[in-house]
Amino acid sequence: MITMGARGVVRPILRRALIVPDVSAIGAVAADCLVKELETWPKPGLVSHVDNGSHDDMDAGTFRLSAAAISPHLQRLADAGAVGCGMGRLRIIGLEAERAMFAATAGVNTHRGAIFGLGLLCAAAGAKAGGLVDPALSLGDTVARLWSDSILDGPVLLHSHGSVARRRFRAGGARIEAATGFPSVYRIGLPALRRARSVALEDREAARIEACFALIASVEDTNLLHRGGLDGLRFAHEEARRFIACGGVSAPGWRARAQTIHESFVTRRLSPGGSADLLAMTLFVDAHEALSP
């Protein structure tokens, strides 16, 4: 038997003590998706294992340190989701993950957006494993079902780059994306990833690149707005859409074209960090669905 708790959290009512399911791999899978996102090249303007993209203050080593530092906290979010914790507890763990990230990177913001979005998906995976929601629900729908109101009502980081861009350009940003169940992951990232994978069966990196370009082509990325304004966002959309329209990773010579686009982003100092976070989330949802019965 189940009942609805505060903020719509579904809680099981058991006659005996609640038995927490084994969710111990969720955090490690999420951290591995962050590493897979890093080890994807070329990604326009973004840090990878090949180069630093449009960034002077971070490199692949910074991202690896960050992923390792936040991995235990992603697991704690999954554990919290499995026992029905509300948004208050999830926020505390998320802030602790941010502190761990900044300590590991000497103050560089590598994964704040991923901590928020991927962290919520980890909590949702925990909630599903704990039997707190209908098992047919996707992770995105689980986030929306359990925490949508709390996400929208939560505190705002007034001086973050994303918050400034959202206010200046009236963009939706990560908060709306999460509260509505991550539509960019399910409508853009996953279809592109799986479509490319069906064509390039032996090249998993190519499928990740296709998904990355598809996300850049469509997402109202506040990182792009912060760095390049509306002109920068428009340029990114047009370049990524042209790449996809020409066949993406299915077309001959696609990698050289992708590298040229990457270099054009670097020249303009553009970095679609929101799309990079969504790529990691796409990889996590894909991995979760592959493992689900």
C-alpha positions in Angstrom: 0.0 0.0 0.0 1.2 3.5 -0.8 0.2 7.1 0.3 1.2 10.6 -0.8 3.4 12.5 1.6 4.3 16.2 1.7 5.2 17.8 -1.7 3.8 14.8 -3.5 6.4 12.3 -2.3 5.1 8.8 -2.5 5.8 6.8 0.6 5.3 3.1 1.1 3.3 2.0 4.1 4.6 -1.4 5.4 3.6 -3.4 8.4 7.3 -4.2 9.0 10.4 -2.1 8.8 11.2 -0.5 5.5 13.9 -2.6 3.6 16.0 -0.3 1.5 16.9 -1.9 -1.9 20.4 -2.1 -3.2 21.0 1.1 -5.1 24.7 1.1 -4.5 25.7 1.3 -8.2 23.7 4.4 -9.1 26.3 7.0 -8.1 29.1 5.2 -9.8 27.1 4.9 -13.0 26.3 8.7 -12.9 30.0 9.5 -12.3 31.0 7.3 -15.2 28.5 9.2 -17.4 30.3 12.5 -16.4 33.6 10.9 -17.5 32.1 9.6 -20.8 30.9 13.2 -21.5 34.4 14.4 -20.9 35.9 11.7 -23.2 33.8 12.8 -26.1 35.5 14.9 -28.9 35.0 17.1 -30.8 32.3 18.9 -28.7 32.0 22.5 -29.8 33.7 24.8 -27.3 33.7 22.2 -24.5 36.5 20.7 -22.4 37.5 17.1 -23.4 40.4 14.7 -23.0 41.8 16.3 -26.2 41.8 20.0 -25.4 40.3 22.7 -23.1 37.8 24.1 -25.6 36.9 27.7 -24.8 38.2 27.5 -21.2 41.4 28.7 -19.7 40.7 27.7 -16.1 39.9 24.0 -16.5 41.1 20.9 -18.3 40.3 17.2 -18.4 42.2 16.7 -15.2 40.0 19.2 -13.4 36.9 17.4 -14.6 38.2 14.0 -13.5 38.9 15.3 -10.0 35.5 16.9 -9.9 33.7 13.7 -11.0 35.5 11.6 -8.4 34.8 14.2 -5.7 31.0 14.3 -6.4 30.5 10.6 -7.0 29.8 9.7 -3.4 27.3 12.5 -3.1 25.5 11.3 -6.2 25.2 8.0 -4.5 23.9 9.7 -1.3 21.2 11.4 -3.5 20.2 7.9 -4.8 20.1 6.6 -1.3 18.0 9.5 -0.1 15.6 9.0 -3.0 15.2 5.3 -2.1 13.9 6.2 1.3 11.5 9.0 0.2 13.5 12.0 1.3 12.1 15.4 0.3 13.7 18.2 -1.6 15.1 19.8 1.6 17.4 16.8 2.2 18.3 16.5 -1.5 19.3 20.2 -1.5 21.6 19.7 1.5 23.4 16.8 -0.2 23.6 18.8 -3.4 25.3 21.7 -1.6 27.7 19.3 0.0 28.5 17.9 -3.5 29.2 21.5 -4.7 31.6 22.1 -1.7 33.4 18.8 -2.6 33.6 19.9 -6.2 35.1 23.3 -5.4 37.5 21.8 -2.9 38.7 19.3 -5.6 39.0 21.9 -8.3 40.5 24.8 -6.3 37.3 26.8 -6.8 36.5 26.0 -10.4 32.8 25.3 -11.3 33.0 22.2 -13.4 29.8 20.3 -12.6 27.3 22.6 -10.7 24.7 22.1 -13.4 25.3 18.3 -13.5 25.1 18.1 -9.7 21.6 19.6 -9.9 20.2 17.7 -12.9 22.1 14.4 -12.7 21.7 14.5 -8.9 17.9 14.7 -9.3 17.9 11.8 -11.8 20.0 9.8 -9.3 17.4 10.5 -6.6 14.7 9.4 -9.0 16.5 6.2 -9.8 16.7 5.6 -6.0 13.0 6.3 -5.7 12.2 3.8 -8.4 14.4 1.2 -6.9 12.7 1.8 -3.5 9.3 1.2 -5.0 8.1 4.7 -4.2 6.7 5.4 -7.7 5.0 3.5 -10.5 7.9 1.5 -12.1 6.6 2.4 -15.5 7.5 6.1 -14.9 10.6 7.3 -16.6 13.3 9.0 -14.4 12.3 12.4 -15.8 8.6 11.8 -15.0 9.6 10.6 -11.5 11.5 13.9 -10.9 8.5 15.9 -12.1 6.1 13.8 -10.0 8.0 13.9 -6.8 9.7 17.3 -6.7 8.4 19.6 -9.4 6.9 22.2 -7.0 9.9 22.2 -4.8 12.2 22.7 -7.7 10.3 25.7 -8.9 9.9 27.1 -5.4 13.5 26.6 -4.4 16.2 29.3 -3.7 17.9 31.0 -6.7 21.6 31.6 -7.0 21.3 35.3 -7.8 24.9 35.8 -9.0 25.5 32.6 -10.9 26.1 33.0 -14.6 23.0 30.9 -15.4 20.8 33.0 -13.2 22.1 36.2 -14.7 21.5 35.0 -18.2 18.0 33.7 -17.3 17.0 37.1 -15.9 18.6 39.1 -18.8 17.3 37.0 -21.6 14.2 35.5 -20.0 15.5 32.0 -20.6 14.0 28.9 -18.9 17.2 27.2 -17.7 17.9 24.1 -15.7 15.2 24.6 -13.2 12.4 24.5 -15.8 14.1 21.6 -17.5 14.1 19.6 -14.3 10.6 20.5 -13.2 9.1 19.5 -16.5 10.8 16.1 -16.5 13.9 16.8 -18.6 12.2 17.1 -22.0 15.5 17.9 -23.7 16.9 14.5 -22.6 13.9 12.5 -23.7 12.9 14.4 -26.8 16.3 15.4 -28.2 19.3 13.7 -26.5 18.1 10.1 -26.2 16.6 9.9 -29.7 19.8 11.3 -31.3 22.0 9.0 -29.2 20.1 5.9 -30.1 19.7 6.9 -33.8 23.4 7.4 -34.2 24.2 4.3 -32.3 22.1 2.2 -34.7 24.2 3.6 -37.5 27.6 3.6 -35.9 27.4 0.4 -34.0 31.1 0.2 -33.2 31.6 3.9 -32.4 30.0 4.9 -29.1 31.9 8.2 -29.1 30.2 9.1 -32.5 26.8 8.5 -30.9 27.7 10.8 -28.0 28.8 13.5 -30.4 25.6 13.3 -32.4 23.6 13.7 -29.2 25.7 16.6 -28.1 25.2 18.4 -31.4 21.5 17.7 -31.3 21.2 19.2 -27.9 23.3 22.3 -28.9 21.0 22.7 -31.9 17.8 23.0 -29.7 18.6 23.9 -26.1 18.3 27.5 -24.9 21.7 27.2 -23.2 22.2 29.8 -20.5 26.0 29.2 -20.7 25.9 30.3 -24.3 23.8 33.3 -23.5 26.2 34.3 -20.7 29.2 34.1 -23.0 27.8 35.2 -26.3 24.4 36.7 -25.8 21.6 36.1 -28.2 24.0 36.3 -31.2 26.2 33.6 -29.6 23.2 31.3 -29.0 21.9 31.9 -32.5 25.3 31.1 -34.0 25.5 27.8 -31.9 22.1 26.8 -33.0 22.8 27.4 -36.6 26.1 25.6 -36.7 24.8 22.5 -34.8 21.6 22.4 -36.9 23.7 22.5 -40.1 25.8 19.6 -38.9 22.8 17.5 -38.1 21.0 18.5 -41.4 24.1 17.4 -43.4 23.8 13.9 -41.9 25.6 14.2 -38.6 27.9 11.4 -37.8 26.5 9.3 -40.7 27.9 11.6 -43.3 31.4 11.1 -44.9 34.0 13.4 -43.3 31.8 14.2 -40.3 34.6 14.3 -37.8 36.5 17.0 -39.7 33.4 19.1 -39.9 32.7 18.6 -36.2 36.2 19.7 -35.4 35.9 22.8 -37.6 32.7 23.8 -35.7 34.5 23.1 -32.4 37.3 25.5 -33.4 34.8 28.2 -34.5 33.2 28.0 -31.0 36.6 28.3 -29.4 37.4 31.4 -31.5 34.2 33.0 -30.3 34.8 31.7 -26.7 31.4 29.9 -26.7 30.9 27.0 -24.4 27.5 25.2 -24.3 27.9 23.9 -20.8 24.2 23.3 -20.3 24.2 20.9 -23.3 27.2 19.1 -21.9 25.3 18.5 -18.6 22.3 17.3 -20.6 24.5 14.9 -22.5 25.7 13.4 -19.3 22.1 13.1 -18.1 21.1 11.5 -21.4 23.9 8.9 -21.0 22.7 8.2 -17.5 19.0 7.8 -18.5 20.1 5.5 -21.4 22.3 3.4 -19.0 19.4 3.2 -16.4 16.9 2.1 -19.0 19.3 -0.5 -20.4 19.7 -2.0 -16.9 16.0 -1.8 -15.9 13.9 -5.0 -16.3 
